[in-house]
Structure formats: structure tokens, C-alpha cells
Amino acid sequence: MNKKVRTTFTVLVVAIFAIVLEACNKDINVNAEWEDITVIFGLLDQNQDTQFVKINKAFLGEADAFDMAQVRDSSEYQNLTAYVEEWKDNQKQATFALAEFEITNKEEGVFYAPNQTIYYFTVPDINGNSGRLDSLAKYKLFVILNEGTSKEKIVTTETEIIDGFDFGGSYLLWVTPGTGQRAIDFANSSEITDQELKIIPKADAKRFEIYGIFNYDEVYDEGNGNSGIRQMGFEFKLGGYTTANLEGGKERTIAISGEQFFREVGKNVPVADETIIKRVVGVGSFQLKIVAAGDDLNTYMEVNEPTTGIVKEKKEFTNVNNGIGIFSSRTSTIGSLKLGEKTIDELMNGDLTSAISTNGEGDTAGRKFCNNDIPTTQCESCGAASPCY
């Protein structure tokens, strides 16, 4: 390389280095220009007497996002008008104004707590009481912001209402009180067993999820010879599926795993310490909750599920015009079931779960489960003569 070329190359490197240094001295603004983005979240439920809708705004600023999320004004509108219209056969049937309601018990988290504003409406029946949504109608939500000003903004969305499903025979026998009620049992004398649930989806229902709810009373030592009772329980997902179409009418069988039931008990009920006298489980301690979701809600859930593949880019979905979020429908049913004696026996003695466990203790060891509803069981009162397992 001759002297002229070397000199030119040196000058070029110095110039580039100077430009880079100059660029590093300037602040880079990564925030886009502020824009009012309305966020809607509402799931109408035909089985509920009150319908709730969350209306917020996205926020942007120079401060730490987590710090701003704790400021209520960052996410809530000060003034807005919102209402829902009921439409049927292309005719508006009624209009329901949304009213404000302040919750005071939200758990602490990323966003501000414990107070938050939500909006609600009710559908009155002919007697003026809270009625039901019409499964044959469509419900349209309108949100008006900065009404009457140059910044007025209207956000709209709409949803169908789903009926959900009909039950198959097994569920009806499980939940119908009386002498004809059949117990649901996750164990027999020799093995852990599964049960089947049959449901028949109705039109417009896309996703179904099945949950179990296990409840028990915890008797504990308060000291000074006194005892107290706490109502305890937990919920866990048993399974679910999505329909191939929205026509409904085709029966679907869902397996309810007995092994999962006992495993969830072991996972959610801690080993009893010295303050726990006993945990009482009776024949009505188990419930099934069935939730049906509309098509838009199913799509929203699918695109927001965790990404498991190599490509981490996520799709976006919203059915809100001039905003983001989801406005759809769901319906849920909870039935209290008669828990079988063999299942209760297994909760108390843990013989079957111990046989299939890796540590030889099973899922109920040390939990002190008892049963006051069945007098023939050896752990009826958890006395010294028959210690709790």
C-alpha cells in the first residue's frame, strides 16, 4: 500500500470513528409517539346475572414500565361512556348502560392494586330482577372516549352468546341429589380407576375445559384446649378439547383420570404439621366445573398460549375495532358430586397410591384425612386408637 492510499485510509477510519463517537453522545429515543390505545376485556356469560367488562388504556412513557404499571392513572380512563346493545333478527331489542364498580381486593402484581375500576351491566327480566342473556341475540359494545371534543374516540366490538352444552347420562346421575344419585369413584378395592364424562356441545361453542374442585374441612388446634375449623380446597384442570366446527350436536366423551385426582391432592394439600388435628372429607367434597368458550375467545386463547417451537414470533388477535383485546362469551356449570367411599378410603389410607409411587408413600400420606360421613371407616374420628394416615 503506497503512502497516498495509506493516508486516505487513515483519514476515512478517523472520520468514521468520529461519527460513531458523535452518535454515541446523542440520546436515542426508543419510544414511539404516544397513542391512545384502548384495551377491552369482556366475557359474557349467560349463566351469570351480572356481566363485567374491563376497559383500560395502554400506556407509554420514559419511566420504568413496571413503575408506571403501579400508577392507576396510567391505565384507567377518567371519563368514558359505555353501553351494550342487544340485537336480534337485525333489530335492536334493548340498550344496557355500563356502570362503574370498584373492586378493592385485587391481589398485588404487575399492575396497581388492590383497587381497580371495572364496568358492569345487568339484563332485567319482566319483574325487574336480573335476567339472562338471550342465546339467540348478538350483543354489541360501544365505548365513547372524550365525548363531544376534538379527540372523541369510539371503540366497538360484538359477540354471539353460547348456550354451551347438554349433559350425558353419567353427569346427570352424579349431580342429581337423592337416592338415585350415583357416586363418582376414582378407586376400587384393587386399583385406581378413571371416569368418563359425556357432553353434547351446542352451536357456537368452540372450546371446552373440565376442572375438578376438591373441598375439605381442616380441624386445627387453637391452643388452650380449643380447636377451629377452616374450609379448604383447590381447583385443577382435568382436560378439555376444541370442536371441529360450530354446529354442535355431536356427543363427546372426556376421560377423567383417577391417578391425576390423587396426584393433585398430594400436590395441593400439604403434609399436616402438629397443629392439624384432622382433615375431614365427606361424600359431597368433589365438584366438576365445565366451561365452554366461544369461537373468538378460543382463538384469543390459542394465539396467547406459550410458544414451544423454535420460532418465537407470536400472532396477534383482537375482535375490538379501534382498540385491542377480546369481547366474547363463555358459560360455566358447577355440579356437586357424591364422592365414592372407595375414593375416600384411599384418601385416608393411601394403599393404592403408595403402590404406584416412587417413594412408597403415595399422594395422601401424612395429610390426616378422615371421614365423618361414613361411620364404618377406621379413621372416623382420628383418635389415638385409629390415627390419621
PETAZI-V669336 format. One record per residue. RES is the residue in one small letter. D_CENTER is the distance of its C-alpha to the mean C-alpha in Angstrom with 2 decimals. Layout:
res=RES d_center=D_CENTER
res=RES d_center=D_CENTER
This chain:
res=m d_center=70.88
res=n d_center=73.59
res=k d_center=73.68
res=k d_center=72.70
res=v d_center=69.61
res=r d_center=68.63
res=t d_center=69.08
res=t d_center=66.99
res=f d_center=64.16
res=t d_center=64.24
res=v d_center=64.08
res=l d_center=61.11
res=v d_center=59.14
res=v d_center=59.94
res=a d_center=58.87
res=i d_center=55.50
res=f d_center=54.96
res=a d_center=55.84
res=i d_center=53.39
res=v d_center=50.56
res=l d_center=51.48
res=e d_center=51.61
res=a d_center=48.16
res=c d_center=46.75
res=n d_center=48.19
res=k d_center=46.18
res=d d_center=42.62
res=i d_center=40.09
res=n d_center=37.60
res=v d_center=34.40
res=n d_center=32.65
res=a d_center=32.96
res=e d_center=34.29
res=w d_center=31.86
res=e d_center=30.06
res=d d_center=27.94
res=i d_center=24.66
res=t d_center=22.39
res=v d_center=18.62
res=i d_center=16.84
res=f d_center=13.20
res=g d_center=13.08
res=l d_center=11.53
res=l d_center=14.20
res=d d_center=13.82
res=q d_center=17.18
res=n d_center=16.48
res=q d_center=15.84
res=d d_center=19.01
res=t d_center=17.76
res=q d_center=16.10
res=f d_center=14.72
res=v d_center=15.28
res=k d_center=15.11
res=i d_center=18.42
res=n d_center=19.49
res=k d_center=22.01
res=a d_center=22.20
res=f d_center=24.86
res=l d_center=27.66
res=g d_center=30.38
res=e d_center=32.73
res=a d_center=31.07
res=d d_center=28.49
res=a d_center=25.10
res=f d_center=23.36
res=d d_center=25.97
res=m d_center=25.58
res=a d_center=21.80
res=q d_center=22.70
res=v d_center=24.97
res=r d_center=23.56
res=d d_center=26.14
res=s d_center=25.07
res=s d_center=21.87
res=e d_center=22.71
res=y d_center=25.34
res=q d_center=28.10
res=n d_center=29.04
res=l d_center=27.50
res=t d_center=27.83
res=a d_center=25.05
res=y d_center=25.25
res=v d_center=23.96
res=e d_center=26.54
res=e d_center=26.41
res=w d_center=28.47
res=k d_center=29.92
res=d d_center=32.80
res=n d_center=33.15
res=q d_center=33.86
res=k d_center=32.01
res=q d_center=31.42
res=a d_center=30.03
res=t d_center=28.72
res=f d_center=26.14
res=a d_center=26.32
res=l d_center=23.28
res=a d_center=23.88
res=e d_center=22.73
res=f d_center=20.76
res=e d_center=20.52
res=i d_center=17.88
res=t d_center=19.54
res=n d_center=17.13
res=k d_center=14.78
res=e d_center=14.78
res=e d_center=17.10
res=g d_center=16.11
res=v d_center=17.38
res=f d_center=17.61
res=y d_center=19.66
res=a d_center=18.90
res=p d_center=19.06
res=n d_center=20.04
res=q d_center=18.46
res=t d_center=19.47
res=i d_center=17.32
res=y d_center=18.96
res=y d_center=18.93
res=f d_center=21.16
res=t d_center=22.12
res=v d_center=24.15
res=p d_center=27.23
res=d d_center=28.87
res=i d_center=32.65
res=n d_center=32.92
res=g d_center=31.08
res=n d_center=27.99
res=s d_center=24.44
res=g d_center=24.36
res=r d_center=22.14
res=l d_center=21.48
res=d d_center=23.91
res=s d_center=22.55
res=l d_center=25.75
res=a d_center=25.41
res=k d_center=24.04
res=y d_center=22.58
res=k d_center=23.72
res=l d_center=22.55
res=f d_center=25.30
res=v d_center=25.11
res=i d_center=28.60
res=l d_center=29.22
res=n d_center=32.66
res=e d_center=34.04
res=g d_center=37.81
res=t d_center=38.25
res=s d_center=39.10
res=k d_center=35.56
res=e d_center=33.93
res=k d_center=30.84
res=i d_center=29.01
res=v d_center=25.49
res=t d_center=24.58
res=t d_center=21.99
res=e d_center=21.54
res=t d_center=19.57
res=e d_center=20.46
res=i d_center=18.94
res=i d_center=18.00
res=d d_center=19.20
res=g d_center=17.03
res=f d_center=19.21
res=d d_center=21.98
res=f d_center=22.18
res=g d_center=24.70
res=g d_center=27.18
res=s d_center=25.59
res=y d_center=22.55
res=l d_center=24.90
res=l d_center=27.18
res=w d_center=24.46
res=v d_center=23.16
res=t d_center=26.51
res=p d_center=28.14
res=g d_center=31.83
res=t d_center=34.36
res=g d_center=33.07
res=q d_center=29.57
res=r d_center=29.09
res=a d_center=27.48
res=i d_center=24.86
res=d d_center=26.35
res=f d_center=25.23
res=a d_center=28.78
res=n d_center=32.38
res=s d_center=35.60
res=s d_center=35.73
res=e d_center=32.40
res=i d_center=28.61
res=t d_center=27.55
res=d d_center=24.78
res=q d_center=23.85
res=e d_center=23.23
res=l d_center=21.04
res=k d_center=22.43
res=i d_center=20.79
res=i d_center=22.46
res=p d_center=20.43
res=k d_center=21.78
res=a d_center=22.69
res=d d_center=20.33
res=a d_center=17.31
res=k d_center=16.53
res=r d_center=13.52
res=f d_center=12.71
res=e d_center=10.35
res=i d_center=11.68
res=y d_center=10.50
res=g d_center=13.18
res=i d_center=13.56
res=f d_center=16.77
res=n d_center=18.58
res=y d_center=21.96
res=d d_center=24.43
res=e d_center=25.78
res=v d_center=29.44
res=y d_center=30.67
res=d d_center=34.04
res=e d_center=34.46
res=g d_center=38.00
res=n d_center=41.33
res=g d_center=40.93
res=n d_center=37.87
res=s d_center=34.48
res=g d_center=31.12
res=i d_center=28.04
res=r d_center=24.39
res=q d_center=21.58
res=m d_center=19.23
res=g d_center=16.36
res=f d_center=13.29
res=e d_center=10.51
res=f d_center=10.63
res=k d_center=10.16
res=l d_center=13.54
res=g d_center=13.74
res=g d_center=13.58
res=y d_center=15.76
res=t d_center=16.70
res=t d_center=19.80
res=a d_center=22.93
res=n d_center=23.57
res=l d_center=22.50
res=e d_center=25.40
res=g d_center=23.82
res=g d_center=26.04
res=k d_center=25.97
res=e d_center=24.95
res=r d_center=22.61
res=t d_center=22.73
res=i d_center=19.91
res=a d_center=21.06
res=i d_center=19.45
res=s d_center=20.82
res=g d_center=22.74
res=e d_center=23.21
res=q d_center=19.50
res=f d_center=19.24
res=f d_center=22.05
res=r d_center=20.91
res=e d_center=17.56
res=v d_center=19.78
res=g d_center=21.98
res=k d_center=19.30
res=n d_center=17.55
res=v d_center=20.70
res=p d_center=23.25
res=v d_center=26.91
res=a d_center=28.57
res=d d_center=30.95
res=e d_center=34.15
res=t d_center=32.58
res=i d_center=30.57
res=i d_center=32.88
res=k d_center=30.68
res=r d_center=27.25
res=v d_center=27.55
res=v d_center=25.65
res=g d_center=26.73
res=v d_center=26.63
res=g d_center=23.74
res=s d_center=21.44
res=f d_center=19.07
res=q d_center=16.56
res=l d_center=14.88
res=k d_center=11.80
res=i d_center=12.07
res=v d_center=9.91
res=a d_center=12.12
res=a d_center=11.70
res=g d_center=14.75
res=d d_center=16.75
res=d d_center=16.09
res=l d_center=12.30
res=n d_center=12.92
res=t d_center=15.47
res=y d_center=13.44
res=m d_center=10.86
res=e d_center=14.02
res=v d_center=15.93
res=n d_center=13.40
res=e d_center=13.05
res=p d_center=15.37
res=t d_center=19.01
res=t d_center=20.94
res=g d_center=24.29
res=i d_center=27.20
res=v d_center=26.57
res=k d_center=23.92
res=e d_center=24.22
res=k d_center=21.01
res=k d_center=21.21
res=e d_center=20.09
res=f d_center=18.75
res=t d_center=18.64
res=n d_center=19.84
res=v d_center=20.93
res=n d_center=24.73
res=n d_center=26.20
res=g d_center=22.90
res=i d_center=19.72
res=g d_center=16.05
res=i d_center=14.55
res=f d_center=15.43
res=s d_center=14.48
res=s d_center=13.69
res=r d_center=11.60
res=t d_center=12.53
res=s d_center=11.50
res=t d_center=14.09
res=i d_center=14.46
res=g d_center=17.82
res=s d_center=19.68
res=l d_center=21.75
res=k d_center=25.06
res=l d_center=24.78
res=g d_center=28.00
res=e d_center=30.79
res=k d_center=30.98
res=t d_center=27.37
res=i d_center=28.09
res=d d_center=31.33
res=e d_center=29.62
res=l d_center=27.27
res=m d_center=30.50
res=n d_center=32.86
res=g d_center=30.84
res=d d_center=33.72
res=l d_center=31.90
res=t d_center=29.20
res=s d_center=32.06
res=a d_center=33.99
res=i d_center=31.42
res=s d_center=30.23
res=t d_center=31.72
res=n d_center=32.79
res=g d_center=34.11
res=e d_center=32.05
res=g d_center=29.03
res=d d_center=25.57
res=t d_center=26.74
res=a d_center=29.88
res=g d_center=30.40
res=r d_center=27.55
res=k d_center=30.12
res=f d_center=28.47
res=c d_center=30.74
res=n d_center=30.91
res=n d_center=32.82
res=d d_center=32.30
res=i d_center=34.49
res=p d_center=37.87
res=t d_center=39.18
res=t d_center=36.91
res=q d_center=38.62
res=c d_center=35.92
res=e d_center=35.98
res=s d_center=36.72
res=c d_center=36.29
res=g d_center=39.89
res=a d_center=42.21
res=a d_center=43.62
res=s d_center=40.31
res=p d_center=38.14
res=c d_center=34.39
res=y d_center=33.30
